[in-house]
């Protein structure tokens, strides 16, 4: 609750978001890390002379709708945001409506959990960039194992191990884990290469990056970039790729 209230205060103070609320069971994203992703994407798009007409696809927006809120507040981008959870989309729509952003952010339901872009993109869709924060774990057991390692690393004694963060199973784990999700995303991006200039994603495990490059080159990507991110003790990276020749 403390983290949630802090984020709400940051959104209100710095980004003019008057309302931001959702069930406590849902993932509560830290604002600094999320807006850092947005700023890195803005840097990536500079050569395209972007303006207020920039259209962004947010894959897995969650109940918080955090990336569309920040992307619009900072750069006036418009968003199509997707999710596989109808309950999360309902909460996100409530945030959009109460902040009067329905003209800038629209939501789409992905009814097939095994797909990412298939069933979402229409033939007339055209985006300058996609963004994605994929599930990191294969299962709840793996999520608890990660928490155990974190607690041991900071020498914090607990009476039983519990996750020190919220999040539903749809938000935190995916069959096959982060690697399976990412390679599914890479493949599907090649099927829609004419409808999005840049595809991007956060990558938690750095060991996955090399395999992504190999797969993307086989799929015909014309440019691949790794953008390093860091906030406090958190180290992550963005991988961006395009199939556009120039």
Number of C-alpha atoms within 10 A of each C-alpha: 8 7 13 18 12 13 18 17 16 16 20 14 11 11 15 14 20 14 14 24 15 19 14 12 11 19 20 21 19 14 18 11 15 15 17 15 24 19 15 14 20 17 11 15 17 10 8 11 7 14 12 10 11 18 22 25 29 24 25 26 26 31 28 24 26 21 27 26 26 24 22 20 15 15 16 17 20 23 24 21 25 23 25 22 19 15 13 25 23 15 19 25 20 20 24 24 14 13 15 13 16 16 10 16 23 17 20 18 16 20 14 11 12 13 15 24 19 15 12 18 15 11 8 6 14 16 18 17 23 22 24 20 21 22 23 20 21 19 16 15 11 14 17 16 13 13 17 18 11 13 16 11 9 8 9 9 9 10 5 6 12 13 14 10 12 15 18 15 16 17 23 20 22 21 14 13 17 22 24 13 20 22 16 15 21 22 16 15 26 17 12 18 16 15 17 21 17 23 24 26 22 21 23 19 13 10 10 14 18 9 11 17 19 10 15 21 14 10 15 13 19 13 16 17 13 16 15 14 15 11 10 6 6 9 12 16 18 21 18 20 22 23 22 14 7 6
